[in-house]
Amino acid sequence: MPWKIDTTTRPGVLHLELTGSIRADEMEAFVVAHNAAIDAYNDVDYRVFCDIRGMQPLPPECAALFEKAKAHRATRRWRSSTSTSAASTRGRR
């Protein structure tokens, strides 16, 4: 999988890592896992750290799916969100 979701290494921090090029089916699986991790926090505050330094620019279909994950997060009690990306990835988005 070109993505990892970690909710246990640092309690209260949802750590996301996406790398390489991601196909639509892989992004759909990420969204399902991401939303389940968010829902598992219930009403507890949490933080999000998203590392996309190794991710290639997303095709439009995958970008739309990624936005769905972010929209789901916005409906919950997250305190802050930080993303780390490579300069070349940011420039092509």
HTML snippet that shows the backbone in 3Dmol.js (N, CA, C, O; Angstrom):
<script src="https://3Dmol.org/build/3Dmol-min.js"></script>
<div id="view" style="width:600px;height:400px;position:relative"></div>
<script>
const pdb = `
ATOM      1  N   MET A   1       0.844  -1.190   0.000  1.00  0.00           N
ATOM      2  CA  MET A   1       0.000   0.000   0.000  1.00  0.00           C
ATOM      3  C   MET A   1       0.883   1.246   0.000  1.00  0.00           C
ATOM      4  O   MET A   1       1.906   1.292   0.685  1.00  0.00           O
ATOM      5  N   PRO A   2       0.491   2.228  -0.753  1.00  0.00           N
ATOM      6  CA  PRO A   2       1.263   3.470  -0.768  1.00  0.00           C
ATOM      7  C   PRO A   2       0.868   4.434   0.347  1.00  0.00           C
ATOM      8  O   PRO A   2       1.184   5.622   0.285  1.00  0.00           O
ATOM      9  N   TRP A   3       0.181   3.927   1.358  1.00  0.00           N
ATOM     10  CA  TRP A   3      -0.214   4.777   2.478  1.00  0.00           C
ATOM     11  C   TRP A   3      -0.172   3.986   3.783  1.00  0.00           C
ATOM     12  O   TRP A   3      -0.275   2.760   3.803  1.00  0.00           O
ATOM     13  N   LYS A   4      -0.014   4.744   4.878  1.00  0.00           N
ATOM     14  CA  LYS A   4      -0.019   4.170   6.227  1.00  0.00           C
ATOM     15  C   LYS A   4      -0.849   5.075   7.118  1.00  0.00           C
ATOM     16  O   LYS A   4      -0.832   6.297   6.975  1.00  0.00           O
ATOM     17  N   ILE A   5      -1.565   4.464   8.029  1.00  0.00           N
ATOM     18  CA  ILE A   5      -2.320   5.205   9.036  1.00  0.00           C
ATOM     19  C   ILE A   5      -1.918   4.644  10.391  1.00  0.00           C
ATOM     20  O   ILE A   5      -2.010   3.439  10.625  1.00  0.00           O
ATOM     21  N   ASP A   6      -1.469   5.525  11.284  1.00  0.00           N
ATOM     22  CA  ASP A   6      -0.988   5.111  12.606  1.00  0.00           C
ATOM     23  C   ASP A   6      -1.733   5.913  13.668  1.00  0.00           C
ATOM     24  O   ASP A   6      -1.654   7.141  13.697  1.00  0.00           O
ATOM     25  N   THR A   7      -2.449   5.218  14.531  1.00  0.00           N
ATOM     26  CA  THR A   7      -3.160   5.879  15.628  1.00  0.00           C
ATOM     27  C   THR A   7      -2.600   5.499  16.994  1.00  0.00           C
ATOM     28  O   THR A   7      -3.115   5.950  18.017  1.00  0.00           O
ATOM     29  N   THR A   8      -1.548   4.673  17.025  1.00  0.00           N
ATOM     30  CA  THR A   8      -1.080   4.148  18.313  1.00  0.00           C
ATOM     31  C   THR A   8       0.281   4.655  18.763  1.00  0.00           C
ATOM     32  O   THR A   8       0.538   4.714  19.965  1.00  0.00           O
ATOM     33  N   THR A   9       1.159   5.020  17.839  1.00  0.00           N
ATOM     34  CA  THR A   9       2.509   5.422  18.240  1.00  0.00           C
ATOM     35  C   THR A   9       2.487   6.635  19.157  1.00  0.00           C
ATOM     36  O   THR A   9       3.194   6.667  20.164  1.00  0.00           O
ATOM     37  N   ARG A  10       1.692   7.615  18.819  1.00  0.00           N
ATOM     38  CA  ARG A  10       1.541   8.813  19.657  1.00  0.00           C
ATOM     39  C   ARG A  10       0.060   8.976  19.963  1.00  0.00           C
ATOM     40  O   ARG A  10      -0.695   9.431  19.103  1.00  0.00           O
ATOM     41  N   PRO A  11      -0.368   8.620  21.155  1.00  0.00           N
ATOM     42  CA  PRO A  11      -1.786   8.732  21.499  1.00  0.00           C
ATOM     43  C   PRO A  11      -2.313  10.149  21.242  1.00  0.00           C
ATOM     44  O   PRO A  11      -1.671  11.141  21.586  1.00  0.00           O
ATOM     45  N   GLY A  12      -3.485  10.212  20.636  1.00  0.00           N
ATOM     46  CA  GLY A  12      -4.092  11.508  20.337  1.00  0.00           C
ATOM     47  C   GLY A  12      -3.614  12.121  19.043  1.00  0.00           C
ATOM     48  O   GLY A  12      -4.041  13.219  18.686  1.00  0.00           O
ATOM     49  N   VAL A  13      -2.719  11.424  18.319  1.00  0.00           N
ATOM     50  CA  VAL A  13      -2.214  11.928  17.036  1.00  0.00           C
ATOM     51  C   VAL A  13      -2.503  10.883  15.958  1.00  0.00           C
ATOM     52  O   VAL A  13      -2.084   9.729  16.053  1.00  0.00           O
ATOM     53  N   LEU A  14      -3.221  11.317  14.945  1.00  0.00           N
ATOM     54  CA  LEU A  14      -3.463  10.483  13.769  1.00  0.00           C
ATOM     55  C   LEU A  14      -2.357  10.802  12.778  1.00  0.00           C
ATOM     56  O   LEU A  14      -2.292  11.905  12.235  1.00  0.00           O
ATOM     57  N   HIS A  15      -1.480   9.818  12.545  1.00  0.00           N
ATOM     58  CA  HIS A  15      -0.352  10.022  11.638  1.00  0.00           C
ATOM     59  C   HIS A  15      -0.670   9.349  10.312  1.00  0.00           C
ATOM     60  O   HIS A  15      -0.900   8.141  10.252  1.00  0.00           O
ATOM     61  N   LEU A  16      -0.680  10.151   9.247  1.00  0.00           N
ATOM     62  CA  LEU A  16      -0.951   9.661   7.899  1.00  0.00           C
ATOM     63  C   LEU A  16       0.306   9.807   7.070  1.00  0.00           C
ATOM     64  O   LEU A  16       0.999  10.820   7.167  1.00  0.00           O
ATOM     65  N   GLU A  17       0.607   8.818   6.260  1.00  0.00           N
ATOM     66  CA  GLU A  17       1.744   8.914   5.344  1.00  0.00           C
ATOM     67  C   GLU A  17       1.314   8.345   3.994  1.00  0.00           C
ATOM     68  O   GLU A  17       0.850   7.209   3.901  1.00  0.00           O
ATOM     69  N   LEU A  18       1.478   9.159   2.952  1.00  0.00           N
ATOM     70  CA  LEU A  18       1.155   8.726   1.596  1.00  0.00           C
ATOM     71  C   LEU A  18       2.409   8.869   0.755  1.00  0.00           C
ATOM     72  O   LEU A  18       3.078   9.901   0.799  1.00  0.00           O
ATOM     73  N   THR A  19       2.733   7.821  -0.022  1.00  0.00           N
ATOM     74  CA  THR A  19       3.959   7.831  -0.813  1.00  0.00           C
ATOM     75  C   THR A  19       3.707   7.315  -2.223  1.00  0.00           C
ATOM     76  O   THR A  19       2.758   6.574  -2.480  1.00  0.00           O
ATOM     77  N   GLY A  20       4.577   7.727  -3.116  1.00  0.00           N
ATOM     78  CA  GLY A  20       4.531   7.237  -4.490  1.00  0.00           C
ATOM     79  C   GLY A  20       3.299   7.689  -5.240  1.00  0.00           C
ATOM     80  O   GLY A  20       2.634   8.656  -4.868  1.00  0.00           O
ATOM     81  N   SER A  21       3.012   6.962  -6.306  1.00  0.00           N
ATOM     82  CA  SER A  21       1.823   7.277  -7.075  1.00  0.00           C
ATOM     83  C   SER A  21       0.692   6.398  -6.574  1.00  0.00           C
ATOM     84  O   SER A  21       0.881   5.208  -6.320  1.00  0.00           O
ATOM     85  N   ILE A  22      -0.469   6.984  -6.436  1.00  0.00           N
ATOM     86  CA  ILE A  22      -1.596   6.306  -5.818  1.00  0.00           C
ATOM     87  C   ILE A  22      -2.720   6.166  -6.837  1.00  0.00           C
ATOM     88  O   ILE A  22      -3.153   7.140  -7.453  1.00  0.00           O
ATOM     89  N   ARG A  23      -3.180   4.930  -6.995  1.00  0.00           N
ATOM     90  CA  ARG A  23      -4.306   4.660  -7.898  1.00  0.00           C
ATOM     91  C   ARG A  23      -5.630   4.943  -7.180  1.00  0.00           C
ATOM     92  O   ARG A  23      -5.676   5.049  -5.954  1.00  0.00           O
ATOM     93  N   ALA A  24      -6.687   5.062  -7.954  1.00  0.00           N
ATOM     94  CA  ALA A  24      -8.007   5.364  -7.391  1.00  0.00           C
ATOM     95  C   ALA A  24      -8.450   4.292  -6.392  1.00  0.00           C
ATOM     96  O   ALA A  24      -8.990   4.631  -5.339  1.00  0.00           O
ATOM     97  N   ASP A  25      -8.237   3.015  -6.695  1.00  0.00           N
ATOM     98  CA  ASP A  25      -8.661   1.963  -5.766  1.00  0.00           C
ATOM     99  C   ASP A  25      -7.878   2.027  -4.453  1.00  0.00           C
ATOM    100  O   ASP A  25      -8.422   1.728  -3.390  1.00  0.00           O
ATOM    101  N   GLU A  26      -6.612   2.414  -4.527  1.00  0.00           N
ATOM    102  CA  GLU A  26      -5.798   2.572  -3.319  1.00  0.00           C
ATOM    103  C   GLU A  26      -6.264   3.778  -2.509  1.00  0.00           C
ATOM    104  O   GLU A  26      -6.286   3.730  -1.280  1.00  0.00           O
ATOM    105  N   MET A  27      -6.633   4.853  -3.190  1.00  0.00           N
ATOM    106  CA  MET A  27      -7.114   6.047  -2.488  1.00  0.00           C
ATOM    107  C   MET A  27      -8.479   5.767  -1.859  1.00  0.00           C
ATOM    108  O   MET A  27      -8.767   6.257  -0.767  1.00  0.00           O
ATOM    109  N   GLU A  28      -9.315   4.991  -2.533  1.00  0.00           N
ATOM    110  CA  GLU A  28     -10.602   4.618  -1.935  1.00  0.00           C
ATOM    111  C   GLU A  28     -10.379   3.830  -0.645  1.00  0.00           C
ATOM    112  O   GLU A  28     -11.067   4.064   0.349  1.00  0.00           O
ATOM    113  N   ALA A  29      -9.433   2.907  -0.654  1.00  0.00           N
ATOM    114  CA  ALA A  29      -9.114   2.134   0.549  1.00  0.00           C
ATOM    115  C   ALA A  29      -8.565   3.046   1.641  1.00  0.00           C
ATOM    116  O   ALA A  29      -8.885   2.868   2.817  1.00  0.00           O
ATOM    117  N   PHE A  30      -7.740   4.023   1.261  1.00  0.00           N
ATOM    118  CA  PHE A  30      -7.216   4.993   2.228  1.00  0.00           C
ATOM    119  C   PHE A  30      -8.362   5.756   2.884  1.00  0.00           C
ATOM    120  O   PHE A  30      -8.386   5.914   4.105  1.00  0.00           O
ATOM    121  N   VAL A  31      -9.306   6.228   2.083  1.00  0.00           N
ATOM    122  CA  VAL A  31     -10.423   7.012   2.620  1.00  0.00           C
ATOM    123  C   VAL A  31     -11.226   6.183   3.619  1.00  0.00           C
ATOM    124  O   VAL A  31     -11.598   6.690   4.677  1.00  0.00           O
ATOM    125  N   VAL A  32     -11.495   4.929   3.305  1.00  0.00           N
ATOM    126  CA  VAL A  32     -12.235   4.055   4.224  1.00  0.00           C
ATOM    127  C   VAL A  32     -11.460   3.903   5.532  1.00  0.00           C
ATOM    128  O   VAL A  32     -12.034   4.050   6.611  1.00  0.00           O
ATOM    129  N   ALA A  33     -10.160   3.610   5.444  1.00  0.00           N
ATOM    130  CA  ALA A  33      -9.333   3.425   6.648  1.00  0.00           C
ATOM    131  C   ALA A  33      -9.195   4.733   7.424  1.00  0.00           C
ATOM    132  O   ALA A  33      -9.268   4.734   8.652  1.00  0.00           O
ATOM    133  N   HIS A  34      -8.997   5.836   6.722  1.00  0.00           N
ATOM    134  CA  HIS A  34      -8.888   7.160   7.342  1.00  0.00           C
ATOM    135  C   HIS A  34     -10.160   7.477   8.121  1.00  0.00           C
ATOM    136  O   HIS A  34     -10.098   7.870   9.286  1.00  0.00           O
ATOM    137  N   ASN A  35     -11.314   7.305   7.476  1.00  0.00           N
ATOM    138  CA  ASN A  35     -12.575   7.643   8.129  1.00  0.00           C
ATOM    139  C   ASN A  35     -12.832   6.752   9.341  1.00  0.00           C
ATOM    140  O   ASN A  35     -13.363   7.218  10.348  1.00  0.00           O
ATOM    141  N   ALA A  36     -12.464   5.485   9.254  1.00  0.00           N
ATOM    142  CA  ALA A  36     -12.612   4.578  10.402  1.00  0.00           C
ATOM    143  C   ALA A  36     -11.716   5.018  11.559  1.00  0.00           C
ATOM    144  O   ALA A  36     -12.127   4.974  12.718  1.00  0.00           O
ATOM    145  N   ALA A  37     -10.491   5.444  11.241  1.00  0.00           N
ATOM    146  CA  ALA A  37      -9.577   5.922  12.289  1.00  0.00           C
ATOM    147  C   ALA A  37     -10.137   7.182  12.948  1.00  0.00           C
ATOM    148  O   ALA A  37     -10.079   7.329  14.169  1.00  0.00           O
ATOM    149  N   ILE A  38     -10.674   8.082  12.138  1.00  0.00           N
ATOM    150  CA  ILE A  38     -11.277   9.306  12.679  1.00  0.00           C
ATOM    151  C   ILE A  38     -12.457   8.951  13.591  1.00  0.00           C
ATOM    152  O   ILE A  38     -12.565   9.459  14.707  1.00  0.00           O
ATOM    153  N   ASP A  39     -13.330   8.079  13.105  1.00  0.00           N
ATOM    154  CA  ASP A  39     -14.516   7.717  13.880  1.00  0.00           C
ATOM    155  C   ASP A  39     -14.149   7.030  15.191  1.00  0.00           C
ATOM    156  O   ASP A  39     -14.886   7.140  16.171  1.00  0.00           O
ATOM    157  N   ALA A  40     -13.020   6.322  15.222  1.00  0.00           N
ATOM    158  CA  ALA A  40     -12.598   5.623  16.435  1.00  0.00           C
ATOM    159  C   ALA A  40     -12.239   6.593  17.569  1.00  0.00           C
ATOM    160  O   ALA A  40     -12.246   6.207  18.738  1.00  0.00           O
ATOM    161  N   TYR A  41     -11.930   7.833  17.230  1.00  0.00           N
ATOM    162  CA  TYR A  41     -11.644   8.820  18.276  1.00  0.00           C
ATOM    163  C   TYR A  41     -12.907   9.255  19.007  1.00  0.00           C
ATOM    164  O   TYR A  41     -12.823   9.884  20.061  1.00  0.00           O
ATOM    165  N   ASN A  42     -14.081   8.928  18.461  1.00  0.00           N
ATOM    166  CA  ASN A  42     -15.366   9.302  19.060  1.00  0.00           C
ATOM    167  C   ASN A  42     -15.390  10.798  19.334  1.00  0.00           C
ATOM    168  O   ASN A  42     -15.221  11.599  18.415  1.00  0.00           O
ATOM    169  N   ASP A  43     -15.597  11.180  20.577  1.00  0.00           N
ATOM    170  CA  ASP A  43     -15.665  12.603  20.922  1.00  0.00           C
ATOM    171  C   ASP A  43     -14.388  13.114  21.573  1.00  0.00           C
ATOM    172  O   ASP A  43     -14.401  14.156  22.228  1.00  0.00           O
ATOM    173  N   VAL A  44     -13.287  12.394  21.400  1.00  0.00           N
ATOM    174  CA  VAL A  44     -12.009  12.787  21.987  1.00  0.00           C
ATOM    175  C   VAL A  44     -11.262  13.696  21.001  1.00  0.00           C
ATOM    176  O   VAL A  44     -11.214  13.423  19.802  1.00  0.00           O
ATOM    177  N   ASP A  45     -10.687  14.773  21.526  1.00  0.00           N
ATOM    178  CA  ASP A  45      -9.875  15.646  20.678  1.00  0.00           C
ATOM    179  C   ASP A  45      -8.641  14.889  20.196  1.00  0.00           C
ATOM    180  O   ASP A  45      -8.093  14.053  20.913  1.00  0.00           O
ATOM    181  N   TYR A  46      -8.217  15.191  18.986  1.00  0.00           N
ATOM    182  CA  TYR A  46      -7.022  14.560  18.432  1.00  0.00           C
ATOM    183  C   TYR A  46      -6.374  15.521  17.445  1.00  0.00           C
ATOM    184  O   TYR A  46      -6.986  16.499  17.016  1.00  0.00           O
ATOM    185  N   ARG A  47      -5.137  15.232  17.094  1.00  0.00           N
ATOM    186  CA  ARG A  47      -4.390  16.015  16.110  1.00  0.00           C
ATOM    187  C   ARG A  47      -4.110  15.127  14.900  1.00  0.00           C
ATOM    188  O   ARG A  47      -4.143  13.900  14.987  1.00  0.00           O
ATOM    189  N   VAL A  48      -3.835  15.775  13.771  1.00  0.00           N
ATOM    190  CA  VAL A  48      -3.543  15.049  12.539  1.00  0.00           C
ATOM    191  C   VAL A  48      -2.197  15.513  12.005  1.00  0.00           C
ATOM    192  O   VAL A  48      -1.941  16.712  11.897  1.00  0.00           O
ATOM    193  N   PHE A  49      -1.339  14.556  11.670  1.00  0.00           N
ATOM    194  CA  PHE A  49      -0.081  14.846  10.987  1.00  0.00           C
ATOM    195  C   PHE A  49      -0.089  14.045   9.696  1.00  0.00           C
ATOM    196  O   PHE A  49      -0.182  12.817   9.725  1.00  0.00           O
ATOM    197  N   CYS A  50       0.009  14.729   8.570  1.00  0.00           N
ATOM    198  CA  CYS A  50      -0.054  14.083   7.261  1.00  0.00           C
ATOM    199  C   CYS A  50       1.266  14.311   6.520  1.00  0.00           C
ATOM    200  O   CYS A  50       1.599  15.443   6.167  1.00  0.00           O
ATOM    201  N   ASP A  51       2.001  13.245   6.292  1.00  0.00           N
ATOM    202  CA  ASP A  51       3.288  13.310   5.604  1.00  0.00           C
ATOM    203  C   ASP A  51       3.090  12.878   4.154  1.00  0.00           C
ATOM    204  O   ASP A  51       2.860  11.702   3.872  1.00  0.00           O
ATOM    205  N   ILE A  52       3.180  13.837   3.243  1.00  0.00           N
ATOM    206  CA  ILE A  52       3.029  13.538   1.815  1.00  0.00           C
ATOM    207  C   ILE A  52       4.300  13.870   1.040  1.00  0.00           C
ATOM    208  O   ILE A  52       4.262  14.089  -0.171  1.00  0.00           O
ATOM    209  N   ARG A  53       5.431  13.906   1.757  1.00  0.00           N
ATOM    210  CA  ARG A  53       6.704  14.246   1.100  1.00  0.00           C
ATOM    211  C   ARG A  53       7.042  13.296  -0.031  1.00  0.00           C
ATOM    212  O   ARG A  53       7.612  13.719  -1.037  1.00  0.00           O
ATOM    213  N   GLY A  54       6.706  12.024   0.108  1.00  0.00           N
ATOM    214  CA  GLY A  54       7.055  11.044  -0.910  1.00  0.00           C
ATOM    215  C   GLY A  54       5.944  10.771  -1.915  1.00  0.00           C
ATOM    216  O   GLY A  54       6.077   9.892  -2.767  1.00  0.00           O
ATOM    217  N   MET A  55       4.855  11.516  -1.820  1.00  0.00           N
ATOM    218  CA  MET A  55       3.715  11.264  -2.700  1.00  0.00           C
ATOM    219  C   MET A  55       3.879  12.006  -4.029  1.00  0.00           C
ATOM    220  O   MET A  55       4.316  13.156  -4.068  1.00  0.00           O
ATOM    221  N   GLN A  56       3.522  11.328  -5.098  1.00  0.00           N
ATOM    222  CA  GLN A  56       3.485  11.957  -6.420  1.00  0.00           C
ATOM    223  C   GLN A  56       2.189  12.765  -6.530  1.00  0.00           C
ATOM    224  O   GLN A  56       1.234  12.501  -5.800  1.00  0.00           O
ATOM    225  N   PRO A  57       2.149  13.747  -7.435  1.00  0.00           N
ATOM    226  CA  PRO A  57       0.902  14.498  -7.610  1.00  0.00           C
ATOM    227  C   PRO A  57      -0.264  13.547  -7.913  1.00  0.00           C
ATOM    228  O   PRO A  57      -0.126  12.582  -8.665  1.00  0.00           O
ATOM    229  N   LEU A  58      -1.402  13.850  -7.309  1.00  0.00           N
ATOM    230  CA  LEU A  58      -2.568  12.982  -7.461  1.00  0.00           C
ATOM    231  C   LEU A  58      -3.322  13.271  -8.750  1.00  0.00           C
ATOM    232  O   LEU A  58      -3.479  14.432  -9.129  1.00  0.00           O
ATOM    233  N   PRO A  59      -3.790  12.227  -9.429  1.00  0.00           N
ATOM    234  CA  PRO A  59      -4.692  12.454 -10.551  1.00  0.00           C
ATOM    235  C   PRO A  59      -6.004  13.044 -10.009  1.00  0.00           C
ATOM    236  O   PRO A  59      -6.306  12.869  -8.829  1.00  0.00           O
ATOM    237  N   PRO A  60      -6.776  13.730 -10.835  1.00  0.00           N
ATOM    238  CA  PRO A  60      -7.996  14.396 -10.354  1.00  0.00           C
ATOM    239  C   PRO A  60      -8.946  13.486  -9.568  1.00  0.00           C
ATOM    240  O   PRO A  60      -9.502  13.916  -8.558  1.00  0.00           O
ATOM    241  N   GLU A  61      -9.140  12.254 -10.006  1.00  0.00           N
ATOM    242  CA  GLU A  61     -10.039  11.341  -9.299  1.00  0.00           C
ATOM    243  C   GLU A  61      -9.544  11.080  -7.877  1.00  0.00           C
ATOM    244  O   GLU A  61     -10.339  11.050  -6.938  1.00  0.00           O
ATOM    245  N   CYS A  62      -8.244  10.894  -7.720  1.00  0.00           N
ATOM    246  CA  CYS A  62      -7.674  10.647  -6.392  1.00  0.00           C
ATOM    247  C   CYS A  62      -7.710  11.902  -5.529  1.00  0.00           C
ATOM    248  O   CYS A  62      -7.949  11.824  -4.324  1.00  0.00           O
ATOM    249  N   ALA A  63      -7.476  13.044  -6.138  1.00  0.00           N
ATOM    250  CA  ALA A  63      -7.541  14.304  -5.393  1.00  0.00           C
ATOM    251  C   ALA A  63      -8.945  14.520  -4.834  1.00  0.00           C
ATOM    252  O   ALA A  63      -9.098  14.984  -3.704  1.00  0.00           O
ATOM    253  N   ALA A  64      -9.966  14.188  -5.614  1.00  0.00           N
ATOM    254  CA  ALA A  64     -11.346  14.326  -5.144  1.00  0.00           C
ATOM    255  C   ALA A  64     -11.611  13.392  -3.970  1.00  0.00           C
ATOM    256  O   ALA A  64     -12.284  13.774  -3.013  1.00  0.00           O
ATOM    257  N   LEU A  65     -11.088  12.173  -4.037  1.00  0.00           N
ATOM    258  CA  LEU A  65     -11.248  11.234  -2.931  1.00  0.00           C
ATOM    259  C   LEU A  65     -10.529  11.730  -1.680  1.00  0.00           C
ATOM    260  O   LEU A  65     -11.054  11.611  -0.573  1.00  0.00           O
ATOM    261  N   PHE A  66      -9.323  12.288  -1.853  1.00  0.00           N
ATOM    262  CA  PHE A  66      -8.562  12.827  -0.729  1.00  0.00           C
ATOM    263  C   PHE A  66      -9.349  13.957  -0.059  1.00  0.00           C
ATOM    264  O   PHE A  66      -9.361  14.065   1.167  1.00  0.00           O
ATOM    265  N   GLU A  67      -9.993  14.784  -0.852  1.00  0.00           N
ATOM    266  CA  GLU A  67     -10.821  15.868  -0.319  1.00  0.00           C
ATOM    267  C   GLU A  67     -11.995  15.310   0.487  1.00  0.00           C
ATOM    268  O   GLU A  67     -12.396  15.910   1.484  1.00  0.00           O
ATOM    269  N   LYS A  68     -12.552  14.169   0.067  1.00  0.00           N
ATOM    270  CA  LYS A  68     -13.634  13.537   0.827  1.00  0.00           C
ATOM    271  C   LYS A  68     -13.151  13.136   2.220  1.00  0.00           C
ATOM    272  O   LYS A  68     -13.876  13.278   3.204  1.00  0.00           O
ATOM    273  N   ALA A  69     -11.921  12.634   2.290  1.00  0.00           N
ATOM    274  CA  ALA A  69     -11.364  12.266   3.591  1.00  0.00           C
ATOM    275  C   ALA A  69     -11.216  13.504   4.465  1.00  0.00           C
ATOM    276  O   ALA A  69     -11.559  13.480   5.647  1.00  0.00           O
ATOM    277  N   LYS A  70     -10.709  14.578   3.889  1.00  0.00           N
ATOM    278  CA  LYS A  70     -10.558  15.821   4.653  1.00  0.00           C
ATOM    279  C   LYS A  70     -11.914  16.359   5.108  1.00  0.00           C
ATOM    280  O   LYS A  70     -12.030  16.883   6.216  1.00  0.00           O
ATOM    281  N   ALA A  71     -12.929  16.234   4.272  1.00  0.00           N
ATOM    282  CA  ALA A  71     -14.272  16.700   4.636  1.00  0.00           C
ATOM    283  C   ALA A  71     -14.826  15.881   5.807  1.00  0.00           C
ATOM    284  O   ALA A  71     -15.487  16.428   6.689  1.00  0.00           O
ATOM    285  N   HIS A  72     -14.558  14.585   5.814  1.00  0.00           N
ATOM    286  CA  HIS A  72     -15.009  13.735   6.923  1.00  0.00           C
ATOM    287  C   HIS A  72     -14.344  14.180   8.224  1.00  0.00           C
ATOM    288  O   HIS A  72     -14.991  14.264   9.268  1.00  0.00           O
ATOM    289  N   ARG A  73     -13.060  14.460   8.144  1.00  0.00           N
ATOM    290  CA  ARG A  73     -12.320  14.918   9.328  1.00  0.00           C
ATOM    291  C   ARG A  73     -12.908  16.219   9.859  1.00  0.00           C
ATOM    292  O   ARG A  73     -12.965  16.421  11.072  1.00  0.00           O
ATOM    293  N   ALA A  74     -13.345  17.099   8.969  1.00  0.00           N
ATOM    294  CA  ALA A  74     -13.860  18.404   9.380  1.00  0.00           C
ATOM    295  C   ALA A  74     -15.149  18.286  10.193  1.00  0.00           C
ATOM    296  O   ALA A  74     -15.539  19.239  10.868  1.00  0.00           O
ATOM    297  N   THR A  75     -15.809  17.138  10.138  1.00  0.00           N
ATOM    298  CA  THR A  75     -17.040  16.957  10.906  1.00  0.00           C
ATOM    299  C   THR A  75     -16.767  16.433  12.308  1.00  0.00           C
ATOM    300  O   THR A  75     -17.701  16.238  13.086  1.00  0.00           O
ATOM    301  N   ARG A  76     -15.514  16.205  12.637  1.00  0.00           N
ATOM    302  CA  ARG A  76     -15.152  15.642  13.943  1.00  0.00           C
ATOM    303  C   ARG A  76     -14.347  16.650  14.766  1.00  0.00           C
ATOM    304  O   ARG A  76     -14.111  17.774  14.321  1.00  0.00           O
ATOM    305  N   ARG A  77     -13.925  16.239  15.977  1.00  0.00           N
ATOM    306  CA  ARG A  77     -13.271  17.141  16.928  1.00  0.00           C
ATOM    307  C   ARG A  77     -11.756  17.171  16.806  1.00  0.00           C
ATOM    308  O   ARG A  77     -11.069  16.983  17.811  1.00  0.00           O
ATOM    309  N   TRP A  78     -11.218  17.394  15.648  1.00  0.00           N
ATOM    310  CA  TRP A  78      -9.770  17.472  15.524  1.00  0.00           C
ATOM    311  C   TRP A  78      -9.314  18.852  15.956  1.00  0.00           C
ATOM    312  O   TRP A  78      -9.993  19.846  15.698  1.00  0.00           O
ATOM    313  N   ARG A  79      -8.159  18.917  16.618  1.00  0.00           N
ATOM    314  CA  ARG A  79      -7.634  20.178  17.138  1.00  0.00           C
ATOM    315  C   ARG A  79      -6.745  20.893  16.158  1.00  0.00           C
ATOM    316  O   ARG A  79      -6.804  22.118  16.053  1.00  0.00           O
ATOM    317  N   SER A  80      -5.925  20.165  15.439  1.00  0.00           N
ATOM    318  CA  SER A  80      -5.027  20.812  14.486  1.00  0.00           C
ATOM    319  C   SER A  80      -4.602  19.796  13.442  1.00  0.00           C
ATOM    320  O   SER A  80      -4.706  18.586  13.641  1.00  0.00           O
ATOM    321  N   SER A  81      -4.128  20.313  12.343  1.00  0.00           N
ATOM    322  CA  SER A  81      -3.696  19.465  11.242  1.00  0.00           C
ATOM    323  C   SER A  81      -2.419  20.040  10.670  1.00  0.00           C
ATOM    324  O   SER A  81      -2.326  21.244  10.430  1.00  0.00           O
ATOM    325  N   THR A  82      -1.433  19.183  10.449  1.00  0.00           N
ATOM    326  CA  THR A  82      -0.165  19.605   9.862  1.00  0.00           C
ATOM    327  C   THR A  82       0.157  18.671   8.715  1.00  0.00           C
ATOM    328  O   THR A  82       0.052  17.451   8.839  1.00  0.00           O
ATOM    329  N   SER A  83       0.552  19.257   7.596  1.00  0.00           N
ATOM    330  CA  SER A  83       0.974  18.459   6.445  1.00  0.00           C
ATOM    331  C   SER A  83       2.402  18.799   6.110  1.00  0.00           C
ATOM    332  O   SER A  83       2.809  19.959   6.164  1.00  0.00           O
ATOM    333  N   THR A  84       3.158  17.783   5.763  1.00  0.00           N
ATOM    334  CA  THR A  84       4.525  17.971   5.312  1.00  0.00           C
ATOM    335  C   THR A  84       4.602  17.432   3.901  1.00  0.00           C
ATOM    336  O   THR A  84       4.250  16.280   3.646  1.00  0.00           O
ATOM    337  N   SER A  85       5.068  18.274   2.977  1.00  0.00           N
ATOM    338  CA  SER A  85       5.166  17.828   1.587  1.00  0.00           C
ATOM    339  C   SER A  85       6.481  18.309   0.992  1.00  0.00           C
ATOM    340  O   SER A  85       7.094  19.255   1.487  1.00  0.00           O
ATOM    341  N   ALA A  86       6.901  17.648  -0.069  1.00  0.00           N
ATOM    342  CA  ALA A  86       8.099  18.060  -0.797  1.00  0.00           C
ATOM    343  C   ALA A  86       7.741  19.277  -1.645  1.00  0.00           C
ATOM    344  O   ALA A  86       6.610  19.394  -2.118  1.00  0.00           O
ATOM    345  N   ALA A  87       8.676  20.159  -1.834  1.00  0.00           N
ATOM    346  CA  ALA A  87       8.423  21.369  -2.620  1.00  0.00           C
ATOM    347  C   ALA A  87       7.962  21.030  -4.031  1.00  0.00           C
ATOM    348  O   ALA A  87       7.108  21.724  -4.582  1.00  0.00           O
ATOM    349  N   SER A  88       8.507  19.981  -4.618  1.00  0.00           N
ATOM    350  CA  SER A  88       8.127  19.625  -5.988  1.00  0.00           C
ATOM    351  C   SER A  88       6.685  19.127  -6.047  1.00  0.00           C
ATOM    352  O   SER A  88       6.006  19.324  -7.056  1.00  0.00           O
ATOM    353  N   THR A  89       6.212  18.490  -4.986  1.00  0.00           N
ATOM    354  CA  THR A  89       4.824  18.030  -4.946  1.00  0.00           C
ATOM    355  C   THR A  89       3.877  19.208  -4.802  1.00  0.00           C
ATOM    356  O   THR A  89       2.840  19.263  -5.462  1.00  0.00           O
ATOM    357  N   ARG A  90       4.231  20.142  -3.945  1.00  0.00           N
ATOM    358  CA  ARG A  90       3.370  21.314  -3.744  1.00  0.00           C
ATOM    359  C   ARG A  90       3.246  22.112  -5.027  1.00  0.00           C
ATOM    360  O   ARG A  90       2.164  22.605  -5.346  1.00  0.00           O
ATOM    361  N   GLY A  91       4.334  22.246  -5.765  1.00  0.00           N
ATOM    362  CA  GLY A  91       4.326  23.068  -6.956  1.00  0.00           C
ATOM    363  C   GLY A  91       3.467  22.528  -8.082  1.00  0.00           C
ATOM    364  O   GLY A  91       3.059  23.279  -8.968  1.00  0.00           O
ATOM    365  N   ARG A  92       3.186  21.227  -8.057  1.00  0.00           N
ATOM    366  CA  ARG A  92       2.424  20.623  -9.125  1.00  0.00           C
ATOM    367  C   ARG A  92       0.972  20.396  -8.779  1.00  0.00           C
ATOM    368  O   ARG A  92       0.238  19.832  -9.590  1.00  0.00           O
ATOM    369  N   ARG A  93       0.530  20.810  -7.615  1.00  0.00           N
ATOM    370  CA  ARG A  93      -0.852  20.586  -7.209  1.00  0.00           C
ATOM    371  C   ARG A  93      -1.740  21.684  -7.647  1.00  0.00           C
ATOM    372  O   ARG A  93      -2.942  21.648  -7.383  1.00  0.00           O
TER     373      ARG A  93
END
`;
const viewer = $3Dmol.createViewer("view");
viewer.addModel(pdb, "pdb");
viewer.setStyle({}, {cartoon: {color: "spectrum"}});
viewer.zoomTo();
viewer.render();
</script>
